[in-house]
Amino acid sequence: MSQTEPVRDSEEYQTEAAGRESGLDLFAPGTPTSKRKRYWLHFIVYAVLLSFTVWPVFVPFNRVTPYVLGLPFNIFWDSLVLAFVAVNTYLLYRVDEGPLFAKGDAEDGP
């Protein structure tokens, strides 16, 4: 039986893992201050948005009427907050990864 990947405890694995970029850039030693501020901003937005879905902040929104888009107000509110969290996640990904298509990456149509 042959192994194609190095064993986790081996020196080869540790050298390979050290050269890879993974984990949170917020805690990486070489992360610029502007990037760290951007990560903290996204984290604060997440915390604020998610606080809108738990007690005691959710209490004013925990009612059935008015119906919005056929949903009770509390379900609509949770869905709206979830949509904002998804948008924040997408923005963080786009800012971190760069443009959607780099030059030459877009496929030419027939």
N, C-alpha and C positions, 0 to 999 in steps of 0.2 A: 504494500500500500504506500503510495507516494503522496506527499503533501505539496500543494501548489502555493499555499500561503505560509509565511513564517509563523512559528509558534509564538503566542503572545509573550511568553517569558524570555524569549531569546533576544540577544543583542541586536540581531538583524531587524526584528520587529520594532524595537524601540527606536532604532536609527531611522527606519522608514516612517514611523509615526511622528517623530520630531520634525521631519521635513515637510509634513503635510499641514495645511491650514485647516483647522477644525475647531469647533467650540465657539464660545462667545468672544467676538472681537473686543467687546467692552473691557475684558480683563486681560487682553493680550498686551504685553509690554510695549510693543511698537505702534499701538493704535493712536492716531492723532487726536488732539483734544476736540477738534470740530466733530469728528466721527463719534467720539464718546458722548458729546452733548446731544447729538442726534439720537443715539441709542437711548439715553436717559429720557429724552422728550417722548419717544415712542413708548417707553415703559410707563411713564406718567400718564400718557393717554390711555394705555391699557388699564391701568389701575383705576382711573377715573371712570372709564366706561363700564368696567366690571363692577364698580361700586354702585352703579345705577341699577344693578340687578339683585342686590342683597339688602336685607334689613340693616339699618333703618332708612336708608335712602330710597328704597323701593316702595315704602309705605304710601306716599301720595299717588303712585302710579298703579297701586294694587286695587283696581276696581274693574267692574265688568263693563259699565257704560262710560263713554260712548263707544259704539262699535266703529272700528276703523278697518276698512277693506274687508268687512265681514268677520273680523276677529274681535274678541273682547279686548279692551284697552290694555290689560296687563300682558296678554300674549303678544299683541302688536308691539308694545314697548320692548319686551325681551327680544323680539325679532329685529326691531330697529337697532338696538344696541349691538346685537350680533352682526348685523350688516356693517355697522361702523367699525367694529373690531376687525372684520374681514378686509375692509378698505384700508385700515391702518396697517394691517399685516402686508397687504399687497404693496402699499407705498414703501414700507420698510424694505421689502424684498427688491423693489425696483431701484431704490436709491442705493442699496448695498451692491446689487449685481450689475448695475449700469443699464444701458439701453437694451430694449428687447431684441433688436437685430443689430449686430455690428456690421460694418461695411463688408460685403462679400458673403455674409451669412444668409441673406434672403435668397430664396429659391426663385429662379426665373420661371415664369409661366410658359405654357406651350405656345 
